[in-house]
Amino acid sequence: MDKAKKIVVVLICCSLFAAFIPAPTYKIALLKYSGGGDWYANLETSLPNLIKFCNDNLKTTINPEQGIIEVGSPDIFNYPFVHMTGHGNVVFSAQEAENLRAYLLGGGFLHISDNYGMDKFIRVQMKRVFPESEFVELPFSHPIYHQKYDFNTGLPKIHEHEGKAPQGFGLIYQGRLVCFYDFECDLGDGWESPEVHKDSPEARQKALKMGANIIQYVLMGAGNTTKKIIEYCFFCATIFLYLQS
């Protein structure tokens, strides 16, 4: 077989190989914490509804069953995305703060949705996790607002709370967004089933779309990495055959 035919065969084989590689499957989780706050506030439908929305509209392959993970558990590293919500007090032990920090530095991501009344507690506890960092408000140009869905003015307003404009804050470590915190917005409530809060269909769609943006921003990078690995192997195989001819 001459060189050109060899290259064609390799290209075909690599293409077929890539086509049959299953899409990455993820499981995401709700964070269980101490302190008396209701970590379980949106337990029944919120995250499951977001997962379904993402699988239907982003074509993700997230496990439809949410996980529930404690802050200090080593199993937190099994989840690339962890969601946290509630209305009240939050307390991290020293071990939990250290574990959450290791998780976030190791590539994990935390999304915090203030269900109303959480702000003064979660800021103190996240300062224990990242004493060297502060929450910064993300500009409307940040990619998290411009994934599949564009939110040109930032977070949508889902619930009134104090009637203030919604804000999206981030913890950034060495250039990487490791935590996104929605305040005066209540995305998690917006993901719940219609009968829970009687939110309008428009509000629920906005909440789900913004949630999908967060998921896409965090998780879809893994799919891109897989694609790049395949493309690299593809290139190396082609060059190897070329050199052997």
C-alpha positions in Angstrom: 0.0 0.0 0.0 1.4 3.4 -0.9 1.8 6.3 1.5 -1.4 8.1 0.4 -3.6 5.1 0.9 -2.1 4.4 4.3 -3.0 8.0 5.4 -6.5 7.6 4.1 -7.0 4.3 6.0 -5.7 5.9 9.2 -8.0 8.9 8.8 -11.0 6.7 8.3 -10.2 4.5 11.3 -9.6 7.4 13.6 -12.9 9.0 12.5 -14.8 5.8 13.2 -13.1 5.4 16.5 -14.0 8.9 17.6 -17.6 8.5 16.5 -18.1 5.5 18.7 -16.5 7.0 21.9 -19.4 7.5 24.3 -19.9 11.1 25.5 -18.5 11.7 29.0 -21.1 11.0 31.7 -21.2 13.1 34.8 -23.1 13.1 38.1 -23.5 16.4 39.9 -24.4 16.9 43.6 -26.2 19.0 46.2 -23.9 20.1 49.1 -25.0 19.0 52.6 -23.5 21.3 55.3 -23.8 22.0 59.0 -24.9 25.0 61.0 -28.6 24.7 61.0 -29.3 26.2 57.5 -31.6 24.2 55.3 -29.2 22.7 52.7 -32.2 20.6 51.6 -34.4 23.6 50.7 -34.8 22.7 47.1 -34.0 19.0 47.4 -36.9 17.5 45.5 -37.0 19.1 42.1 -34.4 21.9 41.7 -31.2 20.2 40.6 -33.1 17.2 38.9 -35.0 19.7 36.7 -31.8 21.5 35.8 -30.1 18.2 34.9 -33.1 17.3 32.6 -33.0 20.7 31.0 -29.3 20.4 30.3 -29.6 16.9 28.9 -32.4 18.0 26.6 -31.0 21.3 25.4 -27.2 21.0 25.8 -27.1 17.3 24.9 -25.1 16.6 28.1 -25.2 13.1 29.5 -25.5 14.1 33.2 -26.9 11.3 35.4 -30.5 12.2 36.1 -30.1 11.3 39.8 -28.5 14.0 41.8 -25.9 13.1 44.4 -25.9 14.5 48.0 -22.5 15.1 49.4 -21.2 16.3 52.7 -18.6 19.1 52.7 -15.9 17.0 54.4 -16.4 13.8 52.5 -13.6 12.5 50.2 -16.4 11.5 47.8 -16.8 15.1 46.8 -14.0 14.6 44.3 -16.4 12.3 42.4 -18.5 15.3 41.3 -17.2 17.9 38.9 -20.0 20.3 39.9 -21.6 20.8 43.3 -24.6 23.0 44.0 -25.2 24.7 47.4 -28.3 26.6 48.6 -30.3 27.4 51.7 -31.7 30.2 53.8 -29.7 30.4 57.0 -26.6 29.6 58.9 -23.6 27.7 57.4 -20.7 26.3 59.3 -17.6 24.6 57.9 -15.2 22.8 60.3 -11.5 23.2 59.7 -11.5 19.8 58.0 -14.4 20.6 55.8 -12.9 23.9 54.8 -9.6 22.2 53.9 -11.5 19.4 52.0 -13.6 21.9 50.0 -10.5 23.9 49.2 -8.7 20.8 47.9 -11.7 19.9 45.8 -11.9 23.3 44.2 -8.2 23.5 43.6 -8.3 20.0 42.1 -10.7 21.1 39.4 -14.1 20.9 41.1 -16.6 23.7 41.0 -19.1 25.1 43.5 -22.2 27.0 42.6 -23.9 28.8 45.5 -27.5 30.1 45.2 -28.6 32.3 48.0 -32.2 31.2 48.8 -32.5 34.3 51.0 -30.7 34.9 54.2 -27.5 33.0 53.4 -25.3 35.8 52.4 -23.8 36.9 55.7 -23.0 33.3 56.6 -21.6 31.9 53.4 -19.2 34.8 52.9 -17.6 34.1 56.3 -17.3 30.4 55.6 -15.9 30.7 52.1 -13.3 33.1 53.6 -12.1 30.1 55.6 -11.8 28.1 52.4 -10.0 30.9 50.5 -8.5 33.3 53.1 -6.4 34.9 50.3 -9.4 35.6 48.0 -12.5 37.8 47.9 -15.7 37.4 46.0 -15.7 39.7 43.0 -18.7 40.7 41.0 -18.3 39.2 37.5 -18.8 41.6 34.6 -21.7 41.1 32.2 -19.1 40.2 29.5 -17.9 37.1 31.5 -18.2 33.9 29.5 -20.5 32.3 32.1 -23.3 34.7 30.9 -22.6 33.9 27.2 -22.7 30.2 26.7 -25.6 28.7 24.8 -27.8 31.5 26.1 -26.8 35.1 26.2 -27.6 37.2 29.4 -26.3 40.6 28.3 -27.3 42.2 31.6 -26.2 39.4 33.9 -28.3 37.2 36.1 -32.1 37.2 35.7 -34.2 38.3 38.7 -36.2 35.2 39.8 -37.4 36.1 43.3 -37.7 39.6 44.9 -35.8 39.1 48.2 -34.8 42.6 49.1 -35.8 44.0 45.7 -32.2 44.7 44.7 -30.6 43.9 41.4 -29.3 40.3 41.1 -25.5 40.0 41.3 -23.2 37.2 40.2 -20.0 36.9 42.3 -17.0 34.7 41.7 -14.0 33.3 43.6 -11.1 33.2 41.2 -7.9 31.3 42.0 -4.9 31.7 39.7 -7.1 32.9 36.9 -9.7 30.1 37.2 -13.3 30.6 38.4 -13.7 28.0 41.1 -17.0 29.2 42.6 -20.0 31.2 41.3 -22.4 32.8 43.8 -25.8 34.1 42.7 -27.2 36.7 45.1 -30.6 38.5 45.0 -31.5 36.1 42.2 -32.4 32.7 43.5 -31.6 30.5 40.5 -32.2 27.3 42.5 -35.8 28.3 43.3 -36.3 29.0 39.6 -35.3 25.5 38.7 -38.0 24.0 40.8 -41.2 22.5 39.4 -43.9 25.1 38.6 -46.2 24.1 41.5 -43.5 24.7 44.2 -43.2 28.5 43.9 -45.8 29.3 41.2 -43.1 31.1 39.2 -44.1 32.2 35.7 -43.0 30.0 32.8 -40.8 33.0 31.6 -39.0 33.2 35.0 -38.4 29.5 35.1 -37.0 29.4 31.6 -34.6 32.2 32.4 -33.5 30.4 35.5 -33.0 27.1 33.7 -31.1 28.8 30.8 -28.8 30.6 33.2 -28.3 27.3 35.1 -27.5 25.6 31.8 -24.9 28.3 31.1 -23.2 27.6 34.4 -23.2 23.8 33.7 -21.9 24.3 30.2 -19.2 26.7 31.4 -18.0 24.2 34.0 -18.5 20.8 32.4 -18.3 21.1 28.6 -14.6 21.8 28.9 -14.1 18.1 29.7 -15.7 17.2 26.4 -13.4 19.6 24.6 -10.4 18.0 26.3 -11.5 14.6 25.1 -11.8 15.9 21.6 -8.3 17.4 21.7 -6.8 14.2 22.9 -8.5 12.3 20.1 -7.3 14.9 17.6 -3.8 14.7 18.9 -3.7 10.9 18.6 -5.1 11.3 15.2 -2.3 13.6 14.2 0.4 11.4 15.8 -0.8 8.3 14.0 -0.8 10.0 10.7 2.7 11.4 11.1 4.0 8.0 12.3 2.7 6.3 9.2 4.1 9.0 7.0 7.5 8.6 8.6 7.4 4.8 8.2 6.6 4.9 4.5 
